[in-house]
Amino acid sequence: MGKKIATVITNLFEDSEYTEPAKAFEEAGHEIVTIGNQKGDTVIGKQEESKVPIDYGIDEVDPNEYDALFIPGGFSPDQLRADDRFVEFAKHFMDEKKPVLAICHGPQLLITAKTLEGRDATGYKSIKVDMEYAGAKYADKEVVVCQDQLVTSRQPDDIPAFTRESLNILK
């Protein structure tokens, strides 16, 4: 049985960090649901290669209805973490020990949700210090899996490892 994966996303996401894992998740039988500011919006990637329709606005969703959370990188997570609704949404998945899949700048949302204390994680080089201040045990590796729940990676080059470990957690 496939999992229902909440994907929080807005403009300037890193194209490949959404498109490649999303395709792999769907091919494995999981459902990707995009959540943004407003249902019906279309968000555009940083490279302007990808346009993603938003399935639901953040005000319309209940985190209890989803099995996992996917946070693509780029500038999207930094914008989302300025909105308390997205922060609370992300916090739910960490608190409930549901799978959280965050790549590149994705962990910024988890920093703001104050959910990285004592967790093994990685992220884009520029947020390493922020993650350490948030209490994460940062590792400069292509993928870090913490407690069979949190999967993090650093950058687009890490997508194959990120996708592989995310699919393992989603089984």
Helices and strands as residue ranges (DSSP letters): E 4-8, H 15-27, E 31-36, E 42-44, E 51-53, E 56-57, G 58-60, G 63-65, E 68-71, H 76-80, H 84-95, E 100-103, H 107-112, E 120-121, G 125-127, H 128-133, E 137-138, E 144-146, E 150-153, G 156-158, H 159-170
